[in-house]
Amino acid sequence: MNMKKLSHEEITSARSSLEKIHLVEKVPLYIVLNSIRSNYNVGSIFRTSDAAMVKKLYLCGYTPAPPKKEILKTALGATESVAWEYVKDPKEVILKLKEEGIKICALEITSKSRMYYEVEKQDFPLCIIVGNEITGVSQDLIDLCDFSLEIPQYGIKHSLNVAVAYGIAVFELGKVWRGKN
């Protein structure tokens, strides 16, 4: 049997609609985007969040927010299907989530990092702090974390593009939540 690429209509027929997306169970991941500079990275993170079924995005600091043209272009409609909120101070969000019993982690290399694939189902619900493209997650936010997640780097560079790193982490975490690892 030959492999056949599915048409847009065939793919769409197997997906939830925008009108019903709120009824679908989301992965209990809350994402704090702190001072992300690039509209394109934010749009990409929205699109990945839709694909991974992330519960909510918090845009903080100077992270740009919809309806900026570049975000909408890259997100391809995901700004409508992903719950999001702009809150200037990321600490406000983190402390609120901590009070609700949600574990907090940074997507960052620290002295006590866990590999991103070592997260377990009992670590959920989970908030991931994603930091600035150049400076990463600030120490004052790391101080509020229960742990940090590291994606191993094997080349000469010690970091990935923020949207790429986010995609790697959330899909692995979604696998853990769904019991697929």
Backbone as a chain_set.jsonl record, in Angstrom:
{"seq": "MNMKKLSHEEITSARSSLEKIHLVEKVPLYIVLNSIRSNYNVGSIFRTSDAAMVKKLYLCGYTPAPPKKEILKTALGATESVAWEYVKDPKEVILKLKEEGIKICALEITSKSRMYYEVEKQDFPLCIIVGNEITGVSQDLIDLCDFSLEIPQYGIKHSLNVAVAYGIAVFELGKVWRGKN", "coords": {"N": [[0.844, -1.189, 0.0], [0.563, 2.174, -0.861], [1.814, 5.168, 0.598], [-0.146, 7.986, 1.36], [-0.379, 11.426, 1.203], [-2.331, 13.324, 3.405], [-5.159, 15.368, 2.706], [-5.928, 18.837, 3.348], [-8.599, 19.036, 4.143], [-9.135, 16.387, 4.977], [-7.444, 16.181, 7.199], [-8.435, 18.27, 8.808], [-11.027, 17.351, 9.345], [-10.668, 15.506, 11.357], [-10.107, 16.936, 13.586], [-10.763, 19.117, 16.423], [-13.124, 21.828, 16.476], [-12.931, 25.446, 16.419], [-15.101, 26.427, 17.815], [-15.653, 24.36, 19.554], [-13.341, 23.804, 20.929], [-12.887, 24.518, 23.573], [-14.069, 22.511, 25.009], [-12.444, 20.345, 24.934], [-10.129, 18.279, 26.661], [-7.32, 19.744, 28.112], [-3.731, 19.674, 28.341], [-2.416, 19.962, 31.566], [-0.66, 22.383, 31.612], [0.779, 25.413, 32.278], [1.978, 28.308, 30.947], [4.479, 30.683, 31.298], [5.529, 33.321, 29.565], [8.212, 35.239, 29.604], [9.241, 38.381, 28.877], [9.855, 37.926, 26.128], [11.281, 38.757, 23.087], [10.719, 38.627, 20.315], [8.117, 38.925, 18.003], [7.569, 36.899, 16.184], [8.557, 34.592, 17.446], [6.756, 34.507, 19.591], [4.335, 34.123, 18.199], [4.884, 31.615, 17.062], [5.075, 30.092, 19.397], [2.433, 30.273, 20.298], [1.186, 28.785, 18.253], [2.389, 26.251, 18.552], [1.487, 25.734, 21.132], [-1.236, 25.387, 20.721], [-1.184, 23.051, 19.129], [-0.089, 21.239, 20.956], [-1.965, 21.269, 22.92], [-1.969, 22.966, 25.243], [-2.831, 24.323, 28.415], [-2.863, 27.157, 29.249], [-1.446, 30.312, 28.289], [0.635, 32.814, 29.636], [1.479, 36.009, 28.984], [4.135, 38.001, 29.715], [6.019, 40.764, 31.184], [7.836, 42.481, 28.722], [6.885, 40.988, 26.646], [5.471, 40.722, 23.464], [1.996, 41.025, 22.531], [-0.98, 39.576, 21.015], [-3.073, 41.784, 19.084], [-0.797, 41.864, 17.285], [0.553, 42.072, 14.041], [2.67, 40.352, 13.115], [2.667, 38.316, 15.025], [0.114, 37.212, 14.657], [0.368, 36.327, 12.019], [2.286, 34.258, 12.211], [1.127, 32.605, 14.146], [-1.151, 31.59, 12.955], [-3.976, 31.579, 13.561], [-4.018, 30.407, 16.072], [-4.077, 32.124, 18.243], [-6.673, 32.406, 18.825], [-7.525, 29.916, 19.663], [-6.042, 29.152, 21.853], [-5.969, 29.666, 25.293], [-5.105, 32.73, 26.756], [-3.391, 35.393, 28.477], [-2.391, 38.708, 29.268], [-0.1, 39.691, 31.643], [1.67, 41.978, 33.329], [3.685, 41.643, 35.407], [5.554, 38.845, 35.936], [5.965, 37.527, 38.358], [3.632, 37.856, 39.805], [1.826, 36.124, 38.487], [3.17, 33.662, 38.823], [3.26, 33.367, 41.643], [0.514, 33.242, 42.183], [-0.19, 30.874, 40.839], [1.404, 29.065, 42.267], [0.111, 29.177, 44.753], [-2.176, 27.828, 44.052], [-1.293, 25.276, 44.017], [0.252, 24.46, 41.908], [3.142, 23.218, 40.403], [6.225, 24.879, 39.749], [8.459, 25.511, 37.138], [11.51, 26.319, 35.443], [12.446, 26.702, 32.071], [15.41, 26.21, 31.58], [18.99, 26.169, 31.896], [20.412, 25.234, 34.833], [22.167, 24.987, 38.016], [20.922, 22.861, 39.166], [19.444, 21.436, 37.285], [16.926, 19.369, 35.763], [16.675, 16.855, 33.311], [14.633, 17.434, 30.494], [13.132, 15.25, 29.746], [12.789, 13.818, 32.032], [10.648, 14.452, 33.606], [7.765, 13.596, 35.503], [4.455, 12.156, 35.73], [3.317, 12.86, 38.194], [4.335, 15.383, 38.573], [2.625, 17.186, 37.502], [-0.211, 19.411, 37.947], [1.657, 21.803, 35.997], [3.735, 24.638, 35.72], [5.565, 26.302, 33.302], [8.266, 28.405, 32.984], [9.351, 30.475, 30.482], [12.046, 32.14, 29.17], [13.652, 35.229, 28.085], [15.098, 35.605, 24.808], [17.86, 36.134, 24.725], [18.879, 36.491, 27.383], [17.596, 34.529, 28.85], [15.818, 32.88, 31.538], [15.319, 34.9, 34.311], [17.241, 35.207, 37.362], [15.744, 35.936, 39.647], [13.25, 34.871, 39.069], [13.883, 32.187, 38.763], [14.477, 31.638, 41.387], [11.95, 31.268, 42.427], [11.168, 28.839, 41.547], [10.364, 25.313, 41.558], [11.897, 23.447, 40.291], [14.181, 23.131, 37.476], [14.132, 22.726, 33.922], [16.125, 21.136, 31.549], [17.303, 21.012, 28.228], [19.372, 18.866, 26.644], [22.448, 19.881, 25.127], [24.468, 19.279, 22.388], [26.244, 20.302, 20.592], [28.412, 23.087, 19.728], [27.075, 25.33, 20.577], [25.17, 26.637, 23.322], [22.483, 26.874, 23.593], [19.076, 26.814, 22.357], [16.839, 28.149, 19.845], [14.217, 29.984, 21.329], [11.498, 29.356, 20.764], [11.775, 26.892, 19.538], [12.988, 25.341, 21.574], [10.902, 25.463, 23.428], [8.912, 24.033, 22.012], [10.042, 21.432, 21.895], [10.105, 20.797, 24.64], [7.32, 21.041, 25.498], [5.977, 19.115, 23.968], [7.169, 16.744, 24.82], [6.409, 16.834, 27.509], [3.646, 16.707, 27.218], [3.426, 14.108, 26.26], [4.201, 12.691, 28.561], [2.11, 13.415, 30.308], [-0.072, 12.243, 28.991], [0.59, 9.636, 29.306], [2.239, 8.318, 27.48], [4.918, 7.681, 27.358]], "CA": [[0.0, 0.0, 0.0], [1.326, 3.413, -0.939], [1.503, 6.218, 1.553], [-0.813, 9.118, 0.728], [-0.458, 12.649, 1.988], [-3.718, 13.705, 3.649], [-5.558, 16.719, 2.3], [-6.299, 19.744, 4.432], [-9.955, 18.66, 4.567], [-9.043, 15.125, 5.722], [-6.82, 16.488, 8.487], [-9.365, 19.119, 9.561], [-12.198, 16.58, 9.783], [-10.304, 14.738, 12.546], [-9.737, 17.885, 14.638], [-11.82, 19.885, 17.068], [-13.356, 23.14, 15.869], [-12.727, 26.587, 17.307], [-16.297, 26.542, 18.651], [-15.698, 23.268, 20.536], [-12.014, 23.558, 21.493], [-12.946, 24.686, 25.03], [-14.591, 21.272, 25.592], [-11.411, 19.317, 24.855], [-9.23, 18.308, 27.811], [-5.999, 20.303, 27.823], [-2.631, 19.249, 29.206], [-2.338, 20.979, 32.619], [0.568, 23.16, 31.503], [0.599, 26.863, 32.293], [3.246, 28.8, 30.416], [4.801, 32.093, 31.517], [6.511, 33.841, 28.606], [8.692, 36.48, 30.214], [10.078, 39.295, 28.088], [10.247, 37.403, 24.819], [11.398, 39.94, 22.23], [10.283, 38.451, 18.938], [6.721, 38.635, 17.665], [7.53, 35.616, 15.482], [8.681, 33.546, 18.467], [5.485, 34.449, 20.318], [3.37, 33.488, 17.302], [5.246, 30.205, 16.978], [4.718, 29.478, 20.679], [0.973, 30.114, 20.265], [0.842, 27.688, 17.344], [2.82, 25.028, 19.216], [0.598, 25.54, 22.286], [-2.468, 24.822, 20.18], [-0.908, 21.678, 18.703], [0.199, 20.421, 22.139], [-3.131, 21.388, 23.811], [-1.549, 23.607, 26.483], [-3.955, 24.94, 29.124], [-2.907, 28.625, 29.194], [-0.232, 31.116, 28.153], [0.685, 34.127, 30.273], [2.467, 36.865, 28.338], [4.574, 38.887, 30.792], [7.119, 41.673, 30.888], [7.623, 43.168, 27.445], [6.459, 40.043, 25.6], [4.39, 41.299, 22.654], [0.722, 40.295, 22.599], [-1.895, 39.793, 19.889], [-3.165, 41.379, 17.688], [0.32, 42.289, 16.427], [0.504, 41.424, 12.721], [3.646, 39.263, 12.999], [2.191, 37.211, 15.878], [-1.036, 36.596, 13.988], [0.855, 35.642, 10.816], [2.976, 33.03, 12.603], [0.23, 31.767, 14.954], [-2.141, 30.984, 12.061], [-5.271, 31.373, 14.208], [-3.894, 29.82, 17.413], [-4.378, 33.11, 19.284], [-8.101, 32.228, 19.118], [-7.789, 28.593, 20.24], [-5.253, 28.986, 23.076], [-6.275, 30.647, 26.344], [-3.939, 33.539, 27.08], [-3.634, 36.621, 29.234], [-1.2, 39.513, 29.488], [0.1, 40.157, 33.022], [2.997, 42.613, 33.275], [4.641, 41.091, 36.361], [5.487, 37.386, 35.96], [5.912, 37.036, 39.738], [2.212, 37.829, 40.173], [1.28, 34.882, 37.927], [3.854, 32.521, 39.442], [2.807, 33.236, 43.033], [-0.893, 32.796, 42.136], [-0.188, 29.458, 40.455], [1.959, 28.326, 43.408], [-0.97, 29.098, 45.748], [-3.128, 26.834, 43.549], [-0.658, 23.963, 44.088], [0.9, 24.136, 40.637], [4.601, 23.263, 40.475], [6.817, 25.891, 38.87], [9.805, 25.181, 36.658], [12.076, 27.178, 34.4], [13.101, 26.043, 30.945], [16.692, 26.909, 31.738], [20.098, 25.387, 32.431], [20.798, 25.71, 36.164], [23.024, 24.045, 38.751], [20.11, 21.722, 39.598], [18.517, 21.107, 36.197], [16.491, 18.009, 35.425], [16.487, 16.741, 31.873], [13.227, 17.646, 30.149], [12.463, 13.96, 29.6], [12.708, 13.181, 33.35], [9.43, 14.88, 34.296], [6.83, 12.492, 35.73], [3.054, 12.584, 35.768], [3.012, 13.508, 39.48], [4.805, 16.77, 38.533], [1.529, 18.007, 36.976], [-0.103, 20.48, 36.954], [2.988, 22.38, 35.938], [3.947, 25.923, 35.047], [6.906, 26.442, 32.728], [8.69, 29.777, 32.693], [10.201, 30.561, 29.297], [12.638, 33.463, 29.273], [14.138, 36.053, 26.985], [15.937, 34.937, 23.822], [19.29, 36.346, 24.989], [19.238, 36.341, 28.802], [16.922, 33.383, 29.46], [14.964, 33.118, 32.707], [16.082, 35.673, 35.298], [17.492, 34.528, 38.637], [14.655, 36.183, 40.603], [12.174, 33.927, 38.76], [14.414, 30.859, 39.08], [14.353, 31.5, 42.844], [10.572, 30.874, 42.738], [10.91, 27.551, 40.898], [10.561, 24.034, 42.236], [12.993, 22.822, 39.565], [14.35, 23.65, 36.122], [14.223, 21.716, 32.865], [17.219, 21.364, 30.603], [17.379, 20.243, 26.999], [20.817, 18.715, 26.444], [23.042, 20.494, 23.942], [25.621, 18.456, 22.017], [27.134, 21.031, 19.694], [29.215, 24.143, 20.358], [26.166, 26.328, 21.148], [24.59, 26.174, 24.584], [21.058, 27.177, 23.662], [18.252, 26.685, 21.155], [15.842, 29.203, 19.694], [13.239, 29.846, 22.411], [10.296, 28.669, 20.29], [12.154, 25.497, 19.283], [13.142, 24.709, 22.893], [9.553, 25.338, 23.968], [8.245, 22.937, 21.315], [10.614, 20.165, 22.358], [9.676, 20.557, 26.022], [5.879, 20.823, 25.701], [5.537, 17.849, 23.386], [7.607, 15.686, 25.732], [5.557, 16.905, 28.698], [2.342, 16.199, 26.812], [3.568, 12.653, 26.223], [4.199, 12.233, 29.954], [0.737, 13.59, 30.823], [-0.958, 11.276, 28.342], [1.075, 8.297, 29.596], [2.74, 7.75, 26.224], [6.383, 7.565, 27.319]], "C": [[0.886, 1.248, 0.0], [0.869, 4.401, 0.117], [0.912, 7.403, 0.809], [-0.822, 10.307, 1.685], [-1.932, 13.01, 2.153], [-3.973, 15.133, 3.19], [-5.879, 17.551, 3.532], [-7.669, 19.36, 4.997], [-9.939, 17.369, 5.395], [-8.442, 15.351, 7.114], [-7.799, 17.254, 9.366], [-10.546, 18.324, 10.099], [-11.925, 15.775, 11.051], [-9.968, 15.638, 13.745], [-10.98, 18.534, 15.259], [-11.977, 21.219, 16.335], [-13.09, 24.229, 16.901], [-13.895, 26.726, 18.277], [-16.324, 25.493, 19.766], [-14.37, 23.031, 21.254], [-12.023, 23.676, 23.017], [-13.465, 23.435, 25.74], [-13.549, 20.157, 25.645], [-10.487, 19.444, 26.068], [-7.845, 18.783, 27.383], [-4.966, 19.664, 28.763], [-2.479, 20.329, 30.276], [-0.961, 21.651, 32.688], [0.204, 24.63, 31.403], [1.951, 27.438, 31.931], [3.378, 30.298, 30.681], [5.882, 32.463, 30.508], [6.978, 35.181, 29.152], [9.676, 37.213, 29.315], [10.693, 38.643, 26.857], [10.253, 38.608, 23.871], [10.668, 39.807, 20.902], [8.808, 38.12, 18.801], [6.598, 37.256, 17.021], [7.681, 34.449, 16.455], [7.382, 33.397, 19.248], [4.422, 33.765, 19.462], [3.621, 31.993, 17.175], [4.868, 29.463, 18.259], [3.202, 29.307, 20.786], [0.592, 28.896, 19.43], [1.216, 26.337, 17.946], [1.912, 24.706, 20.403], [-0.741, 24.96, 21.865], [-2.246, 23.352, 19.829], [-0.712, 20.74, 19.893], [-0.956, 20.431, 23.154], [-2.749, 21.89, 25.212], [-2.731, 24.357, 27.099], [-3.999, 26.468, 28.964], [-1.514, 29.223, 29.05], [-0.408, 32.422, 28.926], [1.812, 34.908, 29.605], [2.85, 37.934, 29.354], [5.744, 39.757, 30.345], [6.842, 42.406, 29.597], [7.328, 42.196, 26.296], [5.344, 40.677, 24.786], [3.151, 40.403, 22.701], [-0.087, 40.527, 21.328], [-2.677, 41.081, 20.111], [-2.02, 41.865, 16.803], [0.371, 41.413, 15.169], [1.436, 40.217, 12.627], [3.259, 38.056, 13.857], [1.073, 36.472, 15.171], [-0.598, 35.802, 12.758], [1.48, 34.297, 11.17], [2.05, 32.072, 13.352], [-0.834, 31.057, 14.12], [-3.456, 30.638, 12.765], [-5.196, 30.829, 15.623], [-4.132, 30.83, 18.535], [-5.857, 33.042, 19.671], [-8.38, 30.913, 19.827], [-7.033, 28.333, 21.54], [-5.648, 30.08, 24.062], [-4.991, 31.411, 26.663], [-4.371, 34.808, 27.803], [-2.318, 37.377, 29.321], [-1.195, 39.978, 30.94], [1.524, 40.703, 33.063], [4.029, 41.904, 34.144], [4.543, 39.566, 36.418], [5.402, 36.817, 37.38], [4.474, 36.931, 40.227], [1.565, 36.513, 39.709], [1.857, 33.676, 38.664], [3.365, 32.309, 40.868], [1.358, 32.767, 43.104], [-0.958, 31.303, 41.814], [0.365, 28.583, 41.575], [0.889, 28.125, 44.485], [-2.002, 28.042, 45.359], [-2.534, 25.426, 43.533], [0.021, 23.523, 42.802], [2.414, 24.257, 40.808], [5.128, 24.233, 39.421], [8.202, 25.417, 38.436], [10.219, 26.179, 35.578], [12.631, 26.29, 33.304], [14.46, 26.729, 30.821], [17.744, 25.939, 32.258], [20.511, 26.018, 33.758], [21.699, 24.662, 36.829], [22.256, 22.811, 39.212], [19.063, 21.345, 38.555], [18.163, 19.632, 36.198], [16.371, 17.977, 33.909], [14.989, 16.795, 31.576], [12.455, 16.343, 30.03], [12.349, 13.208, 30.931], [11.485, 13.62, 34.164], [8.489, 13.678, 34.394], [5.424, 13.03, 35.886], [2.704, 13.289, 37.083], [3.539, 14.944, 39.564], [3.727, 17.723, 38.015], [0.525, 18.3, 38.066], [1.221, 21.226, 37.11], [2.972, 23.707, 35.192], [5.393, 25.95, 34.564], [7.17, 27.916, 32.455], [9.665, 29.719, 31.519], [10.727, 31.991, 29.251], [13.068, 34.075, 27.958], [15.124, 35.296, 26.093], [17.435, 35.048, 24.116], [19.644, 35.995, 26.43], [18.561, 35.166, 29.495], [16.004, 33.785, 30.605], [15.816, 33.8, 33.77], [16.177, 34.928, 36.627], [16.353, 34.744, 39.632], [13.454, 35.27, 40.334], [12.621, 32.49, 39.025], [14.285, 30.594, 40.582], [12.95, 31.064, 43.272], [10.228, 29.469, 42.232], [11.129, 26.363, 41.834], [11.713, 23.265, 41.58], [13.143, 23.514, 38.218], [14.504, 22.474, 35.164], [15.317, 22.11, 31.894], [17.053, 20.462, 29.392], [18.867, 20.1, 26.695], [21.272, 19.304, 25.11], [24.321, 19.733, 23.615], [26.614, 19.163, 21.1], [27.933, 22.083, 20.447], [28.345, 25.227, 20.993], [25.56, 25.76, 22.429], [23.109, 26.525, 24.716], [20.402, 26.926, 22.309], [17.394, 27.931, 21.023], [14.727, 28.942, 20.715], [11.987, 29.099, 21.962], [10.578, 27.196, 20.0], [12.281, 24.748, 20.607], [11.774, 24.477, 23.534], [8.822, 24.154, 23.332], [8.738, 21.575, 21.759], [10.062, 19.829, 23.741], [8.187, 20.243, 26.126], [5.383, 19.534, 25.065], [5.982, 16.667, 24.24], [6.715, 15.668, 26.974], [4.147, 16.41, 28.397], [2.338, 14.681, 26.751], [3.504, 12.063, 27.633], [2.772, 12.29, 30.504], [-0.22, 12.54, 30.257], [-0.541, 9.828, 28.576], [1.63, 7.577, 28.391], [4.253, 7.572, 26.214], [6.874, 6.209, 27.717]], "O": [[1.838, 1.347, 0.774], [-0.306, 4.457, 0.477], [1.408, 7.785, -0.25], [-1.23, 10.186, 2.84], [-2.693, 13.009, 1.186], [-3.098, 15.994, 3.282], [-6.076, 17.017, 4.623], [-7.859, 19.364, 6.213], [-10.645, 17.267, 6.398], [-8.901, 14.762, 8.092], [-7.972, 16.923, 10.539], [-11.019, 18.597, 11.203], [-12.865, 15.4, 11.751], [-9.586, 15.139, 14.804], [-12.076, 18.501, 14.699], [-11.057, 21.672, 15.654], [-13.033, 23.964, 18.102], [-13.701, 27.101, 19.433], [-16.947, 25.71, 20.805], [-14.283, 22.145, 22.104], [-11.243, 23.0, 23.687], [-13.313, 23.314, 26.956], [-13.747, 19.147, 26.32], [-10.106, 20.546, 26.461], [-7.275, 18.283, 26.413], [-5.306, 19.18, 29.843], [-2.418, 21.51, 29.935], [-0.217, 21.513, 33.659], [-0.583, 25.034, 30.546], [2.961, 27.091, 32.543], [2.495, 31.081, 30.331], [7.011, 31.977, 30.588], [6.219, 36.15, 29.16], [10.776, 36.738, 29.034], [11.885, 38.787, 26.582], [9.306, 39.395, 23.871], [10.068, 40.768, 20.42], [8.31, 37.166, 19.398], [5.64, 36.528, 17.28], [7.01, 33.428, 16.307], [6.956, 32.279, 19.536], [3.686, 32.912, 19.959], [2.682, 31.197, 17.179], [4.393, 28.329, 18.204], [2.734, 28.297, 21.311], [-0.225, 28.077, 19.849], [0.443, 25.383, 17.859], [1.602, 23.541, 20.651], [-1.315, 24.135, 22.575], [-3.052, 22.5, 20.204], [-1.12, 19.58, 19.844], [-0.926, 19.686, 24.133], [-3.151, 21.316, 26.224], [-3.535, 24.954, 26.383], [-5.033, 27.021, 28.592], [-0.539, 28.718, 29.605], [-1.465, 33.052, 28.874], [2.972, 34.5, 29.662], [1.994, 38.692, 29.809], [6.364, 39.533, 29.306], [5.735, 42.901, 29.389], [7.498, 42.535, 25.125], [4.355, 41.131, 25.361], [3.248, 39.19, 22.885], [0.087, 41.537, 20.646], [-2.922, 41.436, 21.263], [-2.265, 42.247, 15.658], [0.249, 40.19, 15.233], [1.04, 39.169, 12.116], [3.493, 36.911, 13.467], [1.084, 35.244, 15.095], [-1.132, 34.726, 12.489], [1.225, 33.301, 10.493], [2.175, 30.856, 13.208], [-1.361, 30.027, 14.54], [-3.989, 29.542, 12.591], [-6.213, 30.79, 16.317], [-4.368, 30.429, 19.674], [-6.252, 33.556, 20.718], [-9.384, 30.803, 20.53], [-7.354, 27.385, 22.257], [-5.662, 31.263, 23.722], [-3.926, 30.814, 26.82], [-5.527, 35.229, 27.751], [-1.253, 36.77, 29.433], [-2.158, 40.582, 31.411], [2.48, 39.957, 32.85], [5.125, 41.596, 33.679], [3.541, 39.041, 36.903], [4.83, 35.746, 37.584], [4.137, 36.017, 40.98], [0.838, 35.875, 40.471], [1.121, 32.781, 39.078], [3.085, 31.176, 41.26], [1.005, 31.981, 43.984], [-1.703, 30.559, 42.452], [-0.14, 27.486, 41.813], [0.773, 27.042, 45.059], [-2.629, 27.433, 46.225], [-3.188, 24.483, 43.088], [0.33, 22.344, 42.63], [2.91, 25.272, 41.297], [4.547, 24.383, 38.345], [9.01, 24.981, 39.256], [9.387, 26.787, 34.904], [13.218, 25.244, 33.58], [14.632, 27.687, 30.067], [17.421, 24.995, 32.979], [20.908, 27.182, 33.808], [21.951, 23.595, 36.27], [22.866, 21.817, 39.607], [17.938, 20.979, 38.895], [18.962, 18.773, 36.571], [16.001, 18.978, 33.294], [14.181, 16.256, 32.332], [11.235, 16.336, 30.199], [11.863, 12.078, 30.956], [11.321, 13.189, 35.305], [8.426, 12.85, 33.486], [5.227, 14.217, 36.143], [1.889, 14.211, 37.091], [3.228, 15.655, 40.519], [3.898, 18.941, 38.081], [0.406, 17.528, 39.017], [1.815, 21.274, 38.187], [2.292, 23.87, 34.178], [6.321, 25.659, 35.319], [6.389, 28.586, 31.779], [10.669, 29.007, 31.56], [9.949, 32.944, 29.287], [12.872, 33.513, 26.88], [15.886, 34.454, 26.568], [18.196, 34.138, 23.785], [20.613, 35.274, 26.669], [18.921, 34.837, 30.626], [15.48, 34.898, 30.632], [16.909, 33.331, 34.091], [15.308, 34.126, 36.969], [16.022, 33.831, 40.388], [12.718, 34.93, 41.261], [11.82, 31.665, 39.464], [14.016, 29.468, 40.999], [12.782, 30.543, 44.375], [9.126, 28.974, 42.465], [11.946, 26.401, 42.755], [12.42, 22.515, 42.252], [12.339, 24.374, 37.858], [14.941, 21.387, 35.542], [15.418, 23.262, 31.474], [16.704, 19.288, 29.521], [19.557, 21.102, 26.508], [20.565, 19.229, 24.104], [25.173, 19.562, 24.486], [27.711, 18.656, 20.865], [28.111, 21.985, 21.661], [28.818, 25.967, 21.855], [25.454, 24.544, 22.59], [22.547, 26.479, 25.811], [21.064, 26.838, 21.274], [17.238, 28.686, 21.983], [14.344, 27.792, 20.932], [11.464, 28.279, 22.718], [9.708, 26.348, 20.199], [11.747, 23.648, 20.752], [11.523, 23.42, 24.112], [8.187, 23.365, 24.031], [7.941, 20.663, 21.977], [9.607, 18.711, 23.981], [7.818, 19.268, 26.781], [4.451, 18.917, 25.581], [5.246, 15.689, 24.368], [6.314, 14.599, 27.435], [3.525, 15.762, 29.238], [1.362, 14.04, 27.142], [2.831, 11.058, 27.864], [2.29, 11.325, 31.096], [-1.074, 12.018, 30.973], [-1.209, 8.901, 28.119], [1.508, 6.357, 28.284], [4.825, 7.333, 25.151], [8.081, 5.969, 27.73]]}, "num_chains": 1, "name": "protein.A"}
